[in-house]
Amino acid sequence: MEPAAAAFPEARLDETWPVHFATEESLAPVVQQGWVKLVNQRHLQQAVQGMDAADATGVARAHLEAALLYEQAAMVAAHSFIEVYENTPQATDPMGAHHLLTVSHAVLGDTEAAKAAAAKLPADDVTATWHAPWKAWLEGGATWPPDLSTLPLELGDPTPGSWPALPTPPHYEMPEQGTESKRSMGDPGALVAAALWHRRAAEKGGGEAFAAVATVRAGYGMPVSPKPSAAGALSYPQLFGSTLLSPGDGAFMADLHGPAGIGAVDTHVDTSFLAWMAHESRGDDGKISSEKAVDLVSELRLALVERAKARTNGTVTGAQRMFADAATAGAFWSLALVAEAQGDRETSGLLRLNARDKADLGNHLQDPVSLLSLAAWDANNRNVHRAPELLHDQARRYPELEVARYGLDVLALRVQKERIETPGM
């Protein structure tokens, strides 16, 4: 029987970042402390604060990851609020819920729904201060991004290397209708403001490198955020420790989430390792088969280690194993996005869970952005068990993410009440 590594063309494996960085000498561009924090320890705040300002790629990567951390948290809140206050409303819901729905629909890219929600909010509502910039944005044409400078925050000017703090929630209390109860709330606009701040810092500190770096995380931004355009082949530092594998993967993922859609798989199959894996994972219906994808990715780790050790005279190093682990988890996260793009949420969910299971192996696999993307996916599916756990794990490092917990809390209460009121449950 042939070894599992034979399933992958050696030329494809040699293009991957784990094989490229197989030797100690090759790691020279990414041994600085900021990179260690970003890839080895997955600590975004320390990565942002520790990255060498002269390393444009490193600064762009760290700040973009931070921006997406807040964007995914905003999506956790957005999906939660829509599930609660729009899909399953109750008579006692606070009027301020219309503000929460305004922000939620805005970040999810539904401007018309945001306008409809804003029109129902009383002018003197307790959320008025937080609502004002969103109202102005909607009335001014709703061109992203909004000017959130009037929010009660003190973020300061976007400065590469800095990490501004958000005010500790709750930010206000919303009276519930027909009762004397009030609902404490953290405003999702704070998460959006922090995300926009870090995006600007990434652009400012990344300079010309930012366009390419943005493709590394295509598919992880808020739906309303501009989609990155394909910017050519990625450099290996731009790829290092990411959910992508080869220099051509950035262009593939950018096209996948652009006008090309799922057709990007065939377009990039010869230039992108991930597109090749997506192609090889197809079932008889032409879509990604979860079984085939799991089998293929399961073989990937061994294949990468085998090619990497060939560059160190047959000796396997700890770094080689760590990089192969990260690449394997990354392949699951990326193929989940491909499945989502083809409209197969079930397969996407299965692949996300496989990636999440890999993350239990160690800190270098605790990719906060990807894990929060699973929390947002769960909130959209009214899963009130795993999403809070995923958010809590990240909030221990980034307390500002507690803002999103308020959305999950009201979702959990609504789901729990539904189960109690459903006969026979």
N, C-alpha and C positions, 0 to 999 in steps of 0.2 A: 504494500500500500504506500502511495506517495505521502510525504509529510504535508501537513496542512498548509505550510508556507508556499507550496507549489501552486496553490489556487491563485496566487497573485503574481503577475509579471514582475520580474526583478526590476525592470526599468521603472515601473510605476512605484514600487517600494522605495527605490533610490531617490525619487523626487520628494519624498515626504520629509517633514521637518524632524521627526524623531531620528531618522537615519542620517540626515544632514548633520545634526548636532550629536552624533554618536561619539565623537572624540572630545577630549578635554580642550584641545586646541581650537576646535570649531566653535566652542561655546564662548570664546573671548568677547564677542559683541553683546552677550546677554548675561554676563556674570555680575553686573553691577547690582547693588542692593535693591533698587527698585524692581528689577526683573525677578529677583529671588522672591520678593514679597508678592509679585503679581502671579507668577507661575508655580513656584514651589509651595507657597503658603496660601495663595488665593486671598490675600488680604488687600482689598482695593484701596482703602484709605492709606495704609502704610506704603503701598505701591505708588500712589499719587504723590505723597509727601517725600518719598525716598528716591524718586526717579531723577536721574541726571537731566538738568534742564537743557543740556546740549544734545541730548538723545531725542530727536524729534519723534521718531517712531515710538519709543518707550513712553514719552509724555502723551502722545495721541492715544496709544493703546490703553494706558491707565485711566485717563480721563474719560475716554469713550466707554470703557467698562463701567465706570462710576455712573455716567449718564444713563446707561442702559439698566443699571441696578435700580435707579429711581424710576425709570420708565416702566420696568416690569412691575415694580411695587404699585405704581399708579394704575396699571392695568389690572392688578389684583383688586384694588379698590373699585375701579370702574365696573368690572364685571359683577362684583358683589352688589354694588348699589343698583345696577340695572336689574339683576335678578330679584332683588328685594322690592325696590320702590316702583319698578315699572312692570316687571313680569308677574309679580305676586303682591300687588299693593293691598293695603288695609286702610280702613277709615281713620285710624288713629295716626297714620304716618304724618310726621311733621311737615309743615310747608317748606321748610328748608331742604327737604328731599329734592325739590325741584332744582335747587342750585347744584346739589350733588349729581343729579342726572345731567345737568348742563355740562359740567366738567367731564363726567364719564363719557357721554356721547362725543364730546369734543376730542378727547384723546383717542377714542376708538374710530374716529374719522367720519362720524355721522353728524355733519353740521346742521342739517335740517332738524334732526331730533333734538340737538342741543338748543336750537332756537325755540322749538316748541316747549321744551322744559323751562327755559328762561322766561318765556312769556307768562308762565303760571306763578312765578315767584313774586310775592308782595314786595314792594319797594322798601318797606321798613323791617324786613325779616332780619333775624339775628345774623344771617350769613351775608348781609349786604356788603360789608367791607371786602370779604373774600370773593364775592360775586362780581363786584364792580369792573375789574379788568376783563373778565370774561364777557360781560355785557357789552363793554366797549369794543372788544374784539369781534363779537358777532355782528354788531351794528356797523363796524368799519370794514366789512368785507370778508372777515374770517380767514385771512391769509396767515398761514402758520410761519413763524411762531407768534403767539400773543405777547404783548408787553405786560409782564406780571410784576413790574417794578413797584406798583402801588400796594402790593400785598404786604401785610404786616410781618415782613421778614427783613433780616439784615444780612444779606448774602454778600454784598459788596460787588465790585467789578470782577469778572472772571479772570482769575490769575492762575496760570499753570503752577502746579505744585501745592496749591492750597485746597483745603477741604472745609467749606463753610458749614456751620451748624444750623439746623432748623429749630424753631421754637418747640418746646416739649408739648405734645398734645395732652389733654383736649384743647382745641382752639376755640370752641364755643359750645353752648348747650342749646339744643333745638326743642322747643315745647311740642309735645305730642298733642294732636288735636283731640278734643273731647275728654281729656284727662288732665291731671295736675302733674304728670310725669314729664321729665325732660331727658333728652337723649344726648349724652356727651359725644362729641364728634371731633375727629382729626380731619382737617381739610385736605383733599387730594391735590389741590392746587399747589400746596407746599412741595409735594413730590415732583410735580411738573416743573416748578420753578428751579428746583435743585438739578433736575435733569438738564434743563436748558442751560443752566450755569456751567455744568461740566462739559456739555457739548461745545459751548463757546470756548472754554479753556482748552479742550482738545484741538479745536481748529486753530486757536491762537498759538499754542505750544507745538502743534504738529506741523504747521506750515504746509509745505507741498506734500508731506507724507500723509496728511489726513485723509485725502480722497481714497487712497489705496487701503489705509487702515480701516476706513468705514466699511469696506466690503467684507472685512473679516467677520463682522457681526451682522451682515445683511439678514433680515428676517427677525431680528430681536428688538427692533425699535417699536414705538407706539405706531399703530396704523396711520395716524395723522402725520407722523414725521416723514420728511422727504426720504425717498428710497435712494440708497447709494447707487451710483452708476458704475458699471464695470470700468476699472482703472488699470487694466493690464495685469501682468504677472506680479504676484506678491513677492517681496524679498523674504528671506528666511527669518530675519528678526521680526518682520511684520506677522509672520505665521506662528512664531514660537509660542508654544503652550496654548494655542487656540483650539477651537472646535473644528478647524479645517485641517487639511493634511498636506496639500501640495500647492505650488505657486498659482496654478490655474483655478483653484477652488473659489477664490474670491470673485472672479468674473462670473463663474457659474452661479454662485449663490446670489449675486447681484441681479443676474438675468432671470433667475428662478423667481425672484420677488419683484420683477419688473414686468414689462409687457409680454415677454416671452413665455412666462409662466412655466408649466411643466415641460413644455417643448425644449427648455434649456438643457434637459438631460441629454437628448440626442445631439443637440448643437455642440455641447462641450464634452461629449463622451471621450474624445481623443486627447483632450487637453487638461481635463480635471479628474483627479483620482476619485473624488466623491461622486462626480457624474458617472464615472465608470462603475462604481459600486452600486449606485442607484439603478443603473442599466442592468447589471448582473443580478440584482435582487428582484427583478420583475417576475411576476407570475404569468399564468396563461392569459389573464385579462389585461396585461400591459401595465398594471400598477405594481407598486412595491409590495412584495409578499413579506409579511412580518417574519415568517419562518425562514425564508431565504436570507433576509437581511440579518437576522440574529445569527444564523449559521456563518454567514460571511464575516460579520464583524467579530464573532467569537474566534475566528481563525486569524484575524488581523494582528492581534497582540504577538503571537508566536512568530508570524511572518516578519514583523518589524524588528523584533529582538534578534532573529536570525540574520537579517541584513545588517543590523547595527553592529553586532559582534564581529562581523566580517571586517569591519573597519578598525577593530581593536584586537586583531590577531587572535580571534576566537574567544576572547575574554568578555564576559557579560558584566557590565557595570551597573551599579544601583541607579544611575541616571538613565541608562538605557531602559531599564524596567519601568521606571517612573514615567518616562516619556511615552512608552508603549501603552501604559495604562491610560494616560491622559488622552492619547490619540484614539484609543478604543472607545472611551466614553464620548469623545468628541464626534466620532463617526456615528454613534447612536443619536446624539442630539441633532446632527446635521441631516441624517436620513429621516428623522422625524419631521423636520421641516419640509423635506421633499414630499413625504406622505401627506402632510397638511396641504401642500400646494396642489396635490392631485385630488383633494377633497375627501381624503380617507382619514377621518378623525380617529377611527378605531385603531388603525395601524400606527398612526402618529402617536397615540397614547401609549400603545404597547412599547414602542421604541423609546419614548421618553422614560418610561418606567425602567427599562433596561439600563438606560443611562444613569438614572437615579440610583439604581442598585449598585452600579460601579462606583458611584460617589461615596458609598459607605466604606470603601477600602482605605481611604486616607485623605489627609487635608489637601493634597495636590489635586484631588478630583472633586473637591467641594467648590465647583464653579458657581459662584453666587448668581450670576445673571441667568444661566441656564436653569438652575434650580428654581429661581423665582418665576421663570417662564412656565414651569410646570405648575406652580402655585396659581398663576393667572389662568392657565388652562383648566385647572381644577375648579376655580371660582366660577368660570364660565359654564361648568358642568354641575354646579351646585354641590361639589364635593367639599364638605365642611370638616372632614377628618384630616386629610393629608395636607391641604393648603395651609392651615394654621401652623402645623408642625414645620413645614418648609419655611414659612415666614419667620417663625420664632427662632429657628436655627440661625438665620441671617441677621435678625435684629439683635442678637447677642453681640455681634461685631459692629453693626450699624444701627444704633438706637433710633435714628430718624425714621427707619422703616416701620416703627410702631404706628405711624399715621395710617398705614394700610390695614392695620389690625382692626380698626374701627369698622371698616367695611365687612371684613370677615366675621366680626362679632355679630353684626345685625343679620348677616346671612345665616349664621349658625342658629340664631334665635328664631328666624323665620322658618327655616327647615325643620327645626325641632318642634315648633308649634304645629306645622303641617302634619308631622308624623303622629303627634298626640291626637289631633283632631280627625285623622283619617280612620274610619271604622275598620276594625279587624287588624290594625297594625299594633 
